[in-house]
Amino acid sequence: AGAGLLDGLPSSAFATIVFFVSYLAFLEREGTEILVVGGAFALGVFLTYLLVGIGLLRVLEQLTFLTTLRPWVYGLTAVFCLTLAVYSFLDYRKARGGDFKSMALRIPLRLRQRVNRTVRRGAKARALVPVALVTGFAISLLELACTGQVYLPTIIFVMGQPQMQGRAFLYLVLYNLAFILPLIVVFGLAYFGTTSQQLGRFIHRRTAPIKLATAALFVILAGWLLYGLV
């Protein structure tokens, strides 16, 4: 749950949601409509990540028979986690100094522009709720390479613990519920009148501690994976 929450909190993912809220306000969609649209969008994100996670679980379950590959998979994932921990800590120092643009672990500008175009097209549709569901699905796929940095190591960690393997699907559902919790909170705040500017300032002030917590999470995951090897 903690990993899912941290994965859903980075400024790169939140920037998309803040843009979505601001564009809905620009189109004079407010109140209950924003809440319903936000719920549909969050559901689209949840289902997309859950399906991706199920696919990853199936692949890793097959690896349990390939005993010669498992140590390599866990070892390489541990190295990957430690690398991301270093980059997350460097991003923490940059965010602490107010240098958000040069952070390494963030959505590239071209991809962010593509995501924003997807949001604009979806927000203009008349049947906004089903379109918001599809938009959540599309944006999740676009951002998966960035927001999935925590997702894959967490799944590999779960599959590496014998006492957790039997309940892997439930852990997957828990992770994704925690992942969309920030989205639900943002749309709830927008419903009660919080502006996109206020949301943006709130996230900017908390980017540094989020990055530091993410670095700590990567170190913990790497440690558990390496411990499992020995």
C-alpha positions in Angstrom: 0.0 0.0 0.0 2.9 2.4 0.8 4.6 1.6 -2.5 1.4 2.2 -4.4 0.8 5.5 -2.6 4.3 6.7 -3.3 4.0 5.6 -6.9 0.8 7.7 -7.3 2.2 10.8 -5.7 5.1 11.9 -7.9 4.8 15.4 -9.4 5.0 14.0 -13.0 1.8 12.0 -12.6 0.1 14.7 -10.5 0.8 17.3 -13.2 -1.4 15.4 -15.6 -4.3 15.4 -13.0 -3.9 19.1 -12.2 -4.0 19.8 -16.0 -7.1 17.7 -16.3 -8.8 19.6 -13.4 -7.8 23.0 -14.8 -9.1 22.1 -18.3 -12.4 20.8 -17.0 -12.7 24.1 -15.1 -11.8 26.0 -18.3 -14.7 24.2 -20.1 -17.0 25.2 -17.2 -17.5 21.7 -16.0 -17.7 21.8 -12.2 -19.3 20.4 -9.1 -20.8 16.8 -9.3 -19.7 16.5 -12.9 -16.0 16.9 -12.0 -16.5 14.3 -9.2 -18.1 11.7 -11.6 -15.6 12.4 -14.3 -12.8 12.0 -11.9 -14.2 8.7 -10.6 -14.4 7.4 -14.2 -10.8 8.6 -14.9 -9.5 7.0 -11.7 -11.3 3.7 -12.6 -9.7 3.7 -16.0 -6.3 4.1 -14.4 -7.0 1.4 -11.8 -8.2 -1.2 -14.4 -5.2 -0.5 -16.7 -2.6 -0.9 -14.0 -4.4 -3.9 -12.6 -4.4 -5.7 -16.0 -0.7 -4.8 -16.5 0.1 -6.1 -13.1 -1.8 -9.4 -13.7 0.2 -9.9 -16.9 3.5 -9.3 -15.0 2.4 -11.8 -12.3 1.7 -14.4 -14.9 5.2 -13.9 -16.5 6.9 -14.1 -13.1 4.9 -17.3 -12.2 6.3 -18.9 -15.2 9.8 -17.9 -14.1 9.3 -19.9 -10.9 10.0 -23.0 -13.0 13.1 -21.5 -14.4 15.3 -21.7 -11.3 18.4 -20.7 -13.2 16.9 -17.4 -14.2 15.3 -16.4 -10.9 18.5 -15.3 -9.2 19.4 -13.2 -12.3 15.9 -11.6 -12.3 16.0 -10.7 -8.6 19.6 -9.6 -8.8 19.1 -7.3 -11.8 15.9 -5.9 -10.2 17.9 -5.1 -7.0 20.5 -3.3 -9.0 17.7 -1.4 -10.9 16.2 -0.4 -7.6 19.5 0.9 -6.2 20.0 2.9 -9.4 16.6 4.4 -9.1 17.2 5.1 -5.4 20.3 7.2 -6.4 18.4 9.1 -9.0 15.5 9.7 -6.6 17.8 11.0 -4.0 19.5 13.3 -6.5 16.0 14.5 -7.6 15.2 15.1 -3.9 18.2 17.5 -3.6 17.1 19.3 -6.8 13.5 19.6 -5.7 14.7 20.8 -2.3 16.5 23.6 -4.1 13.5 24.4 -6.3 15.1 22.9 -9.5 12.1 20.8 -10.7 12.8 20.9 -14.4 16.2 19.1 -14.3 14.9 16.1 -12.2 15.8 12.8 -13.9 12.8 10.7 -12.9 10.0 12.7 -14.5 7.9 12.5 -17.6 9.7 13.8 -20.7 8.3 17.0 -22.2 7.2 15.5 -25.5 5.4 12.7 -23.7 3.8 15.2 -21.3 2.6 17.2 -24.3 1.1 14.1 -25.8 -0.7 13.3 -22.5 -2.1 16.9 -22.4 -3.4 16.5 -26.0 -5.2 13.3 -24.9 -6.7 15.1 -22.0 -7.9 18.0 -24.1 -9.6 15.7 -26.6 -11.3 13.7 -23.9 -12.5 16.7 -21.9 -14.2 18.2 -25.0 -16.4 15.1 -25.6 -20.1 15.2 -24.9 -20.3 11.7 -23.3 -17.7 12.7 -20.8 -17.9 9.9 -18.3 -17.1 7.0 -20.8 -14.5 9.1 -22.5 -12.9 9.9 -19.1 -12.7 6.1 -18.5 -10.9 5.6 -21.9 -8.7 8.7 -21.3 -7.6 7.2 -18.0 -6.7 4.0 -19.8 -4.8 5.8 -22.6 -2.9 8.1 -20.2 -1.9 5.1 -18.0 -0.3 3.4 -21.0 1.5 6.5 -22.0 2.9 7.1 -18.5 3.5 3.5 -17.6 7.2 3.7 -18.4 7.7 6.5 -15.9 5.2 5.6 -13.1 6.0 1.9 -13.4 9.4 2.3 -11.9 8.0 1.3 -8.5 5.4 -1.1 -9.8 7.6 -3.8 -11.4 10.1 -4.0 -8.5 7.2 -4.3 -6.0 5.6 -7.1 -8.0 9.0 -8.9 -8.2 9.5 -8.4 -4.5 6.0 -9.9 -3.7 6.7 -12.9 -5.9 10.1 -13.4 -4.2 8.5 -13.9 -0.8 7.0 -17.4 -0.5 4.5 -16.3 2.2 3.1 -13.6 0.0 2.8 -15.5 -3.3 -0.5 -17.1 -2.5 -2.1 -13.7 -2.0 -0.2 -11.9 -4.8 -3.4 -10.8 -6.6 -4.9 -9.3 -3.4 -1.6 -7.4 -2.9 -1.9 -6.2 -6.5 -5.4 -4.9 -5.9 -4.2 -3.2 -2.7 -1.3 -1.5 -4.5 -3.5 -0.1 -7.2 -6.2 1.1 -4.8 -3.5 3.0 -3.0 -2.1 4.2 -6.4 -5.4 5.9 -7.4 -6.1 7.3 -3.9 -4.3 10.6 -4.7 -6.4 10.9 -7.9 -9.6 10.5 -5.9 -8.4 13.1 -3.4 -7.5 15.6 -6.1 -10.9 15.3 -7.8 -12.6 15.5 -4.4 -10.7 18.7 -3.6 -11.7 20.1 -7.0 -15.3 19.3 -6.2 -15.1 21.4 -3.0 -13.6 24.3 -4.9 -9.8 23.9 -4.7 -8.3 25.4 -7.9 -5.6 23.8 -10.1 -3.2 26.6 -9.0 -3.6 25.6 -5.4 -3.2 22.0 -6.2 0.0 22.7 -8.1 1.5 24.7 -5.3 0.6 22.0 -2.8 2.5 19.4 -4.9 5.5 21.5 -5.5 5.9 22.0 -1.8 5.9 18.3 -1.2 7.9 17.0 -4.1 11.2 16.8 -2.2 9.9 14.7 0.7 8.1 12.4 -1.8 11.3 11.9 -3.7 13.2 11.1 -0.5 10.6 8.6 0.6 10.7 7.0 -2.9 14.5 6.7 -2.6 14.1 4.9 0.8 11.5 2.6 -0.7 13.8 1.6 -3.5 16.6 0.8 -1.0 14.2 -1.3 1.1 13.1 -3.3 -2.0 16.6 -3.8 -3.2 17.7 -5.0 0.3 14.8 -7.5 0.5 15.6 -8.9 -3.0 19.3 -9.3 -2.2 18.4 -10.9 1.1 16.2 -13.4 -0.8 19.2 -14.3 -3.0 21.4 -15.3 0.0 
